[in-house]
Amino acid sequence: MKFKVILFKDEDNYIVASCPALPGCASQGKTREEALENIKEAIYGCIEARKELGLPLGDS
């Protein structure tokens, strides 16, 4: 399953990554690469939590 990820810099110059298809699923990193790696883990965690709660997995 593929998910769209949005990246932007915050006021502290961290790269913030969010996944619009999974509300509340976001992470950050000091670099683009770190933010992308962290959002992959966050997406996995969100999907697992949604499965356990019987919620839809999101729009991909």
C-alpha positions in Angstrom: 0.0 0.0 0.0 1.4 3.4 -0.9 0.5 6.6 0.9 1.1 10.3 -0.1 3.4 12.1 2.3 3.7 15.9 2.7 7.0 17.4 3.9 7.6 20.9 5.2 10.0 22.7 7.5 8.8 23.9 10.8 9.9 27.0 12.7 12.8 25.1 14.3 14.0 23.9 10.9 12.9 20.3 11.4 11.4 18.5 8.5 7.8 17.6 9.3 6.2 14.7 7.5 2.4 14.0 7.5 0.2 11.4 5.8 -3.1 13.1 4.8 -4.8 9.7 4.3 -4.3 8.8 7.9 -5.5 11.7 10.1 -3.1 12.5 12.9 -0.3 10.5 11.4 2.8 12.7 11.4 6.5 12.6 12.3 9.6 14.7 11.9 13.3 14.6 11.5 16.4 16.8 11.3 16.9 15.8 7.6 14.5 14.9 4.8 15.8 11.3 4.9 15.2 11.0 8.7 11.7 12.5 8.4 10.8 10.0 5.6 12.2 7.0 7.6 10.2 8.2 10.7 7.0 8.7 8.8 7.2 5.1 7.5 7.3 3.9 11.1 4.4 6.2 12.0 2.3 5.0 9.1 3.0 1.4 10.1 1.9 2.2 13.6 -1.2 4.0 12.5 -2.2 1.1 10.3 -1.7 -1.4 13.0 -3.7 0.7 15.5 -6.6 1.1 13.0 -6.7 -2.6 12.3 -6.9 -3.3 16.1 -9.7 -0.8 16.4 -11.6 -1.9 13.3 -11.2 1.5 11.6 -10.6 2.0 7.8 -7.0 1.9 6.8 -7.2 5.2 4.9 -7.3 6.4 1.4 -4.2 5.5 -0.6 
